[in-house]
Amino acid sequence: MHFHSTHYPVARRSGHYRARIGGVVAASVAIVLAIAGCSSPATTSATAQNKSLTLAASIDAGSFDPALIQNGNQAQFWTPVYDTLLLLKPDATIAPGLAEKFEYNADKTVLTLNLRKGVTFSDGTPFNAESVKANVEHLRNGNGQNSFMVGSIKTVVPVDDHTVKLELSQQDPALLTYLTMAGGAEGSPAALASPSIATNPVGSGPYVLDTKQTELGATYVYTRNPDYWDKKSFPFKTVTIKVMSDLTARMNALQSGQVQGAIADGTSVATAKAAGLNVSFNPVNRRGLIIADRAGTVVPALANPLVREAINYAIDAKGLLKSIQQGYGTRSTQIFNPLSVAYDKSLNDEYPFDPAKAKKLMAQAGYANGFDVVMPENPTEKSNPIVAQQLGDIGIRVKWAKVDATNYVSEVQSGKYGMFWMSLSIGDPWWDLTKQVLPTGPWNPFKTTDPALDPLITKAKTATSSSAYQTAMQDVNRWLVKSGWFNIWYVEQAVYITSKDVKATMHAENTVPYIRDFAPAS
């Protein structure tokens, strides 16, 4: 689960023809970037190297198994120990990681990676082409929500120890982005098959999890990896992450100096600024309801598009933005980032708050007397009572099912619930489409398809120019909004707060900064 003032060039990205990430402007252009361009601005003085960093996280780590790791808040737990094949810079361009160079063939069905030499995992196993193959297969064959990130990779072909070709079954406009995230995380092949990797990760990252000092579910302690290849980008000697689900507790810990960084929300901004703390914003999440059961499998009424439209009219999205986010965000009806090529600003006027119109649509759909719906209740979500009341006002009677916050994601993806609240990160438009709309995506739990939507998606995927891709993606977006597949309220500003002596650079497509995004303020 994840949570706009900062504008970064995630903008105007046109998928596999985008002049965006990695500077991919044509299928035949090789992408060769200097590693100097991906180092963080961290100082490497002796004083800085002896500092420690302590962060507060809103949820627990989950599994460290590379097949199960997640982005969002949990990225802070695994990025200290796992390197990724590529890196996403703060300006949303893609840079080398464990892969020093990367190049597509002409039709973008083969991606060649030239791997960094001399890298070893913390168990002594060498990083090479075979380890890339092992990790892709481990993720693809696992049951984690990010397995889709390597779903387009048909075959991994090690050419030699430090060259590997990823042969794709089809074009994947977001593959480079995936390789900067969980899709590109590299664990030791020797450890992947062991159940212990869930709690004792073995990677090639800048830190190693200190299992003796770590208390699972509460405190995670990381010590420097002395053999790491890019020490200058990680200036802290140790990193500690404390699990604090309560926002008040996180703010108190920040003000008292117990921690130097924590995720917050709009209600904390004034307090943080008054205390002299550093506040950072990032337009990275969209919040609202996923109306998942569009075929009416568990809630027959949701198969009717008029009912889905009624839900969109029934929720006061602007009111929620003001009351929950204190206005730190932008009204949106769309699943896509406001700066992406798929975004169409005019669609945000599609569903003004209009309970009377919602009631008429309910009656027109044959549900004048309403219906019952069971929704999972995330205990951390403040909108629950408002949503229940406003849906109740048009006859949709919400019954809450208690769900533990740590297990919320797996619960809502189980197919038990016709609709549910969710906050999801937004970035690369094809990634957003893949994870939320395609039947293989983790946020389409009923695997819904539609004969009117499918050709629109195909047209976007096979577009031969950036303009054609943009037009096709906007057509997809327009169809989704008008068909009521989602009830999106707004794009929120993720709020991250650090102490006076620590600076954090917000990650271009993640709620919280990665560990490489932190540095001493001086």
N, C-alpha and C positions, 0 to 999 in steps of 0.2 A: 504494500500500500504506500502511496506516495502523497505527497501533498500536491506588476510587469514593469517594471521600470527598466530593466536591463534588456537591451536589444542586441542580439548576436547574429552572425550570419548563418544560422540554421535556416535563415531566410532564403526565399526564392530558390529553394532547392527543388530540382526537378528530377528526383529519383535517379535512375541510372544515366540520365542525361544532364544531371544537375551541375551547375557551375558552383557547386557548394562543396560539401565534404570532399577533402582530398584533391580538390581542383580537377575533378573528373569532368572534362568538357567534351570529350569525344571518345568513342569506343576504342580507338586505336592508339590513344595517347598513353604512354607509360607514366606511371606515377612514381617518381623517385624523389624522396624528401630527405633532407639532411637531419640527422638526429639532433643537431644543435637546436633545431627549431622546436623540439618537444620538451625540453627541460623546463621545469617549473622555475619561478623567479626566486626560489628559496636561496637564502644565504648559506654558505658552507664554512663560515668561520668556526674556529675551535669552540667558541662560546655557544654558538647555535647548535653545533653537533652534540653538545652535552645536555641540551634541553630535552624535556619530556613533554609529551602532548597527551592531555586527557580529554576525552569527548564523552558526551551523554547521548545515547541513542534512545529513540522512542519505542523501539521493539527489539526483540532478541535476535541473535545472529541467524537462527535456523541452522540448516546443515552446511558444513564446509565442503561437502561432496561437490566437485565441479559440475556434476549433472543436475544438482539441485539448488545451487546458489542463485540468488535473485538480485536484480538491480534495485533502485530505490534506496530506502533507508538501510537495507542490509548490505549495500555495496561497501560501506565503511568497514565491515567486518572481514570481508574476503580480499579487498584490494591491497591490504598490507602483505598478504602472503602469496597471492597469485598475480603474476604478470599477464598481460593480454597481448595478443599478436600485434594489434594496432592500438593507437592512442587517439582519443578525442580531445582536441585542445579546447581551451575556453572559448575561442571564436568559432567553434564547431567545425574546424577543418580537421582532417585526419592526418596523423603523423605516424612515423615508425614506432614500433614497440619491440617485441621479440622478432618481428619481421622488419628487417632494415629497409627492404624495398618491396614493392608490390605492384603488379602490372596485370591488367586484363588483356585478353586477346580481342580481336576485332569485334566479335559479336557478343562479348561479355559472358561467355559460357565457360571460360577457364580463367582462374585467377592464380597467378604464379607468385609465390612468396619466397623471397631470399632471406634466410634466417640468420640471426645474430650468432656469431661463433663464440665459443668459450663460456657459454652459459650452462650452469648446472643447477639442478634442483637441490633443495636443502638436504636430501638424503644421498647426494652424490651422483645421482643418475644424470647423464648428460641430456641437455635439451637439443633435439634435432628433428629431422623430418618425420621420423617414426613416432616421436612423442606427439607431434601435431596430429598425425593420423589417429593415434590412440585416443587423444582428447576429443576429436571430432566424433569418433565412433561412440565414445563413452557418453557424450552429451546426447547424440542422436538416438541412442538406444535406451537412454534413461527415461524416467517419467517426470522430469522436471518441467516447469512451465516455460522454460526457455529453450527447450529442445527444438522448437520451430526455427530458431536462429541458424541452425545448420541443416535444416530440412531440405534446402535446395542443393546441398552438396551430395552429388551422386557417388563420386569416388575421390579418395585422397591418394595421390600418387607421389610417393617420395622419389625425386629424381636423383638426388644424392643426399648426403648427410645434412646439407644446409639449403636445399632447394626442394620445395614441395608445390605440386599443382593441385588446386581444388577444381575438379571437373563438376560442373553444375548440370542438373537435369533440366533446368530452365533458368532464364535470367532472374536475378534477385537484386532489385535496385537498392536494397538496404543491407546487403551482405557486409560491406566495409564497415558500416556502423555497428553491426552485430559483433564484429571481430574486435571492437574496442570495449565490449561489454562482456556479459557472461558467456556469449557465444565464442569469445576468443580467449577465455581464461585457460591457463595451462597448468595442469597438475602433473606430478611425477607419474609416469606410466606404471612404475613399480608399486605405487600406492593406490591407484584408481580402483583396483579390484578388492581392496581391503575395507571392511566395514568401519575400521577405525578412522578412515579419512573424513567421516562425518563430524568428528570432534577433534581430530589431529591432522590438519591440512599439511600437505607437503607440496610446496610450490617453489618457484624461483624468484619470488618477490623480494622487496626491500627489507621485510621483517619476517620473523619466525614466531609463531604462536608459542608462548611460554606456558605449557600445559600445567606446570607445577603452581604457577601463580594465578592461573585462570580458574575462575569459578563459573562453570557453565550456567547460563541464564542470568548472570549478575554482572561479572567483571571479566573482561578479556584483556590480557596483557601480551604485548608484542615487543620483542627485542630485535635489535638491528641484525640483519644478515650480513656478516662481515665480508662475504664474497660477492655482494651485489654489484652489478655492472654499471649502475647509474646512481651512486651514492649522493651526488650533488643535488639531486632532485628531492631528496628525503632528508631534511636537516635535523630531524628529531631522533634522539638516541633510543627512546622507548615511546610506545604508543599504548595508551590504555583506553578502553571503551567500556563505559558503565551503562547498563540498561536501566533507563528511567522512563517508564511509560507515562508518568504524570508530568504535565507541562509545568505546573507550579514548582514541582521538585527540580526540574531542569533549570528553571529560571533562578531559583534559590541557589542552586549549585554554581551557576555562572556568577552570580553576584558575590558569593562568598569565596570564589576562587577555587572551588573543588574541581571544576572542569573549565576548559578553555573554549569549548565549542558545543553547540546543541541546536537541534532543529526547534523552531517555535512556530508561531502564527501571527496574524495581524494584531491580535489582542495584546501581544507582548512588545510591540515595537516601541510604543511611547515609554514604557518602563525601562526597556533596554537602553534607549537613547539618553534618558535622564540619568542612568547609571554610568554613562560614558562607555558603554559597550559598543562593539562594531556590529552593524546590521547590514546584511546582504540580502538581495532579492533575486529571484529567478523565475521567469514565466514558463514553468515547466510541467504543470499539472492541470488537468481538467477534471472537474468534479461534477457529479450528477448520478443519475440512475442508468444502469444498463437494463434495458427492457429485453431480456435475453430469450424469453420463451415466445418467439414470434410465430411459431407454428401451433401454439396452444397445447403443448404436451402436458403440462401440469396446471396451467392457468388458461383454460380455453379462451377467455375473453381477450387475452393479449394477442391472439392471432388476428384480431380485427384492427386494421390500421386506424380506424376512427377512434378506438379506445386508446391506442398509443398516442394519437394526436391530442386527445383529451388530457392525458397525463401531462403532456408538455405544456398545455395551457393552464393546468391546475396548479403548478408549482411556481411560486413567486421567486424566480431565480435572482432578480435584482435585490430583493429583500434578503435572501440568503447571503449574497455577496456582501451586503452592508453589515448584516448582523454577525456573521461568522468570520468573515475575512476583514472586517472593518474597512471595506472598500478596496483592499489591496488585491486587485485583480480586474478582469475585464469580462463583461457579459459575453457569452458565446453559446451557440447551439450546436457547435461542431466538435468532432473528436480530434481535429487537426490543430497543430500549432498556428497561432495567428500570423506567423511569419513564413509558413510553408506555402509551396505553390498550390496546394490543394485547397487552401483557405479562401472563402468567399465572404467578405464582410457583410454583404447584403443579407445573407442567410440568418444573421443574428436578430433580424426583425421578424422572423417567421413565427415565433410563438410568444407574444406578449402575455403577461399574466391576465387571464380572463376566465375566472371560474364559471361565469354564466355560459360562455361559449363551450367550455368543457362539459358542462351538464347537458347541453343540447347535443353534443357529439355522442355522449354516452347513451342518451335516449335514442338517437338515430341508429346507433350500433345495436340496439336491443337490450341495453343494460340500464334502463331508467332507474331500476331498483338497486343498481350497483352489484358488487361481487366482493368476495373475500380473497385476500392474497396474503400468503405467508412470506415475510421478508426477514433475512438474517439481521440481527441487531448487533452492529459493531459498537461495543461500549465506549469507544473513544470518539465516536462521531456525534457532533453537536446538533446536526440537522434532523436527527431522528424524530423528535416530537413534532417539529414543524411539518415535516413531510407527511407524517401520519395524519395530522390534522387537516392539511390541505387536500390530501387524497380523500380523506373521509368526507370532506365538504362536497365532493362530487360523487359520493357513494362507494368509493373503493375503500373497503374496511381492512386496514393493515393489522395483521397479527404478527407479533415479533417472535422470532426464534432466537434464543440466547446463543451467542457464538463467542468463543474466546478470541480476543484480538489477534493473538499469535497464529491461530488457525483459520483466520477469517478468509484468507485467499483460497486455501484448499476447499473450504466449505462452499464458497460462492461459485467456485469452478466445478462443483460436483454435479450440477444439473438438478439439484433439489429445489431451487428457487426460481420462480418465473421472472423476478426482477430484484435488483439489489443496488445499494449505494456502492460507488467505487470512486476512488481518486487515482488516476493513472497518469504517468508521465507521458508527455507528447514531444515529438522531435521530428525525426525523419518520417515523411508522410507515408512511404511504403511500409515502414515498420509499424506505424500506427494502424494502417489498414490490415497488415498481416496478423497482428496480435488481437485485433478487436473485431474484424469483419470476416476474414476468411474462415471457412469451416474448420480448418486445422488450427486456428488461433486459440490461445488459452482463454481469451475473454469472449469467446463465442461457445459457451458450454453446451448448447443444444445443437451446435454444428449447423446452424441455419444457412440456407442458400435461397436465392430467389432468381427465377429465370429472367427477370428484368434487370437485375443487378449484375449477374455474371458476365454478360458481354461488355458492360462498361468497365469492369475490372480487367478483362482480357485486353481491351483497347488501350488501357493505361499501361499495362505490362509490356505490350508489344509496340508501344509508340516509337517512332523513328526519329523524333526530334524533341527538343526541350519544350517547344510551344505545344506540340501535340500531346506530350505527357501532361503538361499543366492543364490543358483543356479537358483531357480525359479524367484526370484526378478530381477536378472541380465538378465534373458531371457525376462522378461517384459520390462525392460529398453532398451535392444537391439532392441526389436520390435518397441517401441515408437520412438526411434531415427531414425531407418531406414525407418519408415513409415511417418516421417515428421509431427507428431502430434504437434510438437512445433518447434520454432526456438529460441533455447536458445543461448545466446551470452557468458555469463560468470557468475561465482559465484563471487560476489563482497565482499569486506571487508566492513562491516558496520563500519562507523566511528562515535565514540561518544567522545565528548570533555567536560572536566570538568575543573573547576577552580583549582588553586593550593591547596586550602584548602578542596576540596571534592574529594573523590575517588569513582569510580564506577566500579563494577564488571559486565562484560558483561553477559547477560542472555544467556544460552546455545542455546536457539532456538527462540530468539526474536531480532528484530532490535535494540531496545533500552533497557536499563536496566529497570527492575521493580523497584518500590519504595524501596523494601527491599534490593536492590543491591547497595544503596548509603550509604555512611558513611563519617564522617569528616576524613580528611587525617591524622590528628595528633592523 
